[in-house]
Amino acid sequence: MLGHRSSYIHAKPTIVVLDAKNTASKINCSLLKVEDGLDDEACELVNGIELSIGEDVDAYLFKAVKNNNGTGILLLSDVFGFEDSSTRDFAYRVACNGYNVLVPDLFRGDPWAKHRPKAMFEEWITKQEPERVANDIAMSTNWMVNEFVAAGISKKLGLIGFCFGGGKVIEVLARDQGAYFGVGVSFYGTRIDPSLASNVKAPVLFISGDNYPLCPVSLLENVGKSICRGSRVVVFEGRGHGFAHRPESPEEDADAEQAFIMTRNWLHDGLVATKS
């Protein structure tokens, strides 16, 4: 069984680099024994509910029916939006493990589409005003707080983001200051502002590849200099954008499964285990 290279830096996140031959059993994941017996039938017991948050934000809530642990997770999509099948599949899998996962529409019905010319992307992204997106995320957070935290069901919320949403994870946690979110997971976050890292009070699991220029490893290392203690950076060698939630090869499938197990463990250890 092959090992992986890792470095441990005092007061900084653990930085783990995985090559394509690593297996999940070599990762120090405390939840493996908890979830190994997950029955596929349990995944059929997830309610999907369409919601309107406020007057303008649509969302979708995946709510575990079997073994619901009462914990709320806010999931921020990539540019393809909250209706994208890959994003919903990932949210569904998280819900299968007992969570209540809210996926809001960050783009007000106008997500990026694969058929659009790439030359139009910058024009499209500039229309997604940061203040408006931040307000929509704040409304979604407040909805989750009222639904789960204020009711005494969930002690803290979890936050997951992919790509565009992965970059927003740092902004949201910096603004939250540890009030409602207990942990975060950022998948290959784009447009991350490292100056916000020192304001993040919840540990963050960063998952990325070393072949994605919009989320360079050097940036994650820079963020790691001032991010909350207990955070972790995991870099998959040879992987680029989207491998964890939209894998395109058997090799990426294997890495995506590792990434999901890490995420599942991170959520459990940071949110569920702390409730007991």
Secondary structure, DSSP 8 states (H G I E B T S, - for coil): ----EEE--TTS-EEEEE-TT--GGGS--TTHHHHTT--GGGGG-EEEEEEEETTTEEEEEEEE-SS----EEEEE--TT-TT-HHHHHHHHHHHHTT-EEEEE-TTTT----TTS-GGGHHHHHHTS-HHHHHHHHHHHHHHHIIIIITTTS-SSEEEEEETHHHHHHHHHHHHHTTSSEEEEEEES-SS--GGGGGG--S-EEEEEETT-TTS-HHHHHHHHTTS-TT-EEEEETT--TTTTTS--SHHHHHHHHHHHHHHHHHHIIIIIGGG-
